[in-house]
Amino acid sequence: MNERTKISELKGIGEKTEKIFQKAGISTIGELFHYYPRGYEVYEEPVTVTEAVEGQTVTVTGAIYGKVKVGGNPRMQITTLYVKDLTGTLKVIWFCMPFLRNTLAKGGVITLRGRMVQKKDGLVMEHPEIFYPSSKYEEKRNSLQPVYPLTAGLTNNMVVKAVKQAFSSCSMENGILPGHLQADYHFLPYKQALLGVHFPEKKEEFYEARRRLVFEEFLLFILSLRKLKVREDKVLNHCCFREQPEIARFLEALPYELTNAQKNVWREIQQDMSGIHVMSRLVQGDVGSGKTIVALLGMIYAGLNGYQAAIMAPTEVLARQHYENISRMLTEYGIDLNTELLTGSMTAKEKRLAYERIASGEVQLVVGTHALIQEKVQYQNLALVVTDEQHRFGVHQRETLAMKGLYPHILVMSATPIPRTLAIILYGDLDISVINEVPKNRLPIKNCVVDTGYRNTAYHFMKKQIAGGRQCYVICPMVEESESLEVENVTDYTESLQEIMGAEIKVQCLHGKMKQMQKDEIMEAFSRNEIQILVSTTVIEVGIDVPNATVMLIENAERFGLAQLHQLRGRVGRGKYQSYCIFMSASRSKETKERLEILNKSNDGFYIASEDLRLRGPGDLFGIRQSGSLDFKLADVFQDSEVLKQASDAADEILADDPELLKTEHRFLKTALEHTLSDMDLEKTL
């Protein structure tokens, strides 16, 4: 067996199981090896009941005290147990596991491992793992157990068994790194690195293993960008752009003046679009800095010059909002251009008519989601492609949309505040513009960092804001990063908050397991103020603008990266009302307080991102990626910034010495790079 062998060759993986693995993107042994854990269960020494702290995952051993009870409703049955040790009594609950009443009825000593959560009646251990009898915990004590991302039908145990079998029966290749790089950077051998990420015996082994695999991922990505840059630098501009007086009149008629930063970026875009070569530009702007109006100017510029422009948004809700705003502004300011909306949820007839209008050139500005890059969409003369929120699209999708025209100009907008030094590396195929000012009419968000004792005060403040006609967000982290528990956590929180707020205030939840249509319906209802409080996980990070939302309460703020917290905070403060963000933390550590204090003092995303980079130590790497940027499996641009810089330097050295990767030592790297670039070319032909 080798990494190209089908996983069906592994013992115990038949046709049905193979299809389940394929749903998770695993068809070969190599894909299985690179299906990395998203975190690890660390089975530490048990603590006493009084030592258990809110917000932490702990292990407690004690005697079952009293009867096991099952309550709640048929949709959400809650099993309750009390465990007692010499220091106190602990309440424990499980969701949708009524059978535990029979399992635990005989009593005795039990060991439980779960997250401590503050409820109305005190501190509770929520949905813990059970070791009964407690001696079973000894088998896992002080070990690290991988936790994999799962899909329907795929269990963690299935993945663990398959990976272990693959390691024992597969003849491993050397990875893509040439030998001199492995020696220069003191990397672990390829097989040892893979083993160290899947089954680390200690944290130090994991860090070293991960460092090598992250380097490989970055190196391949940067080499791909370098190749694209060379290819795109040679593309001549086939469009002819002339200055349009209507744009100057449009800018004068706006109820606000563009900031100097916006004016500078618009000037750069104009120069690029009328230049010799095709534009490939990234506009990096903080949340609420006014990137969209600059992109709209570029689209109007293309339309008035007789061409078409398209903007692709990450969600249907955001696409619809862009469409409505653009259509309204064109009508309001008397600009004679037609706009079309194209999304996946439209009927077949609606799509067909939209395709006809786009192909005929009847519409100049097209707004949509991934539906814009479907095979049936043909543009008459596409001259500008705008992608919104670059970190939600890969290079592949951007390239695919770009190839719908005869080498159109590309404008990428990103609100992810990546420090410029990293942005230059990550967006190596793009020129970079930065909008680093906030429009004058925006009130700065007022922040506060509080502990859980402030929760009732926060709820009272939210009630006052709602009484004044405003709306609120509450953000909950996922419980143990588990999708199934995420739903129960958010649902449970929503139910208890609805009880506290009363029937006159509508509380609704939003989570990652909902279908996109359901999420869109909830967001649209929230935008119409039919919902006053939206309880959500981080799926809210990229969503519709609701200018009426003025409060965001983020529970367990210590569990998020600073850059992500800043992105979340950007959902409020988008209207004329004073807005507030409450960061609630269960952690008492000095480091957590120092990190959150940065958010308390500043609303500047670029400053926050650089501070986030400075404060993160290697200990923060042990677990899931936090930034959500780009399409990396393991790497994180914030946490791994130093490795990113090393990979960039290595890529430059390799290409300077061997531009076509013809040397024998580069054969594995060349093959991997060819596969990556051919994937991009395949996307172009869709």
Beta strands, then each sheet from edge to edge (+ up, - down):
strand 1: 39-42
strand 2: 57-73
strand 3: 76-85
strand 4: 88-95
strand 5: 109-119
strand 6: 122-131
strand 7: 144-147
strand 8: 280-285
strand 9: 308-312
strand 10: 339-342
strand 11: 365-368
strand 12: 382-388
strand 13: 409-414
strand 14: 431-435
strand 15: 446-451
strand 16: 471-475
strand 17: 507-510
strand 18: 533-536
strand 19: 549-554
strand 20: 580-585
sheet 1: 1+ 7-
sheet 2: 2+ 3- 4+ 6+ 5- 2+
sheet 3: 10+ 11+ 9+ 12+ 13+ 8+ 14+
sheet 4: 15+ 20+ 19+ 16+ 18+ 17+
end
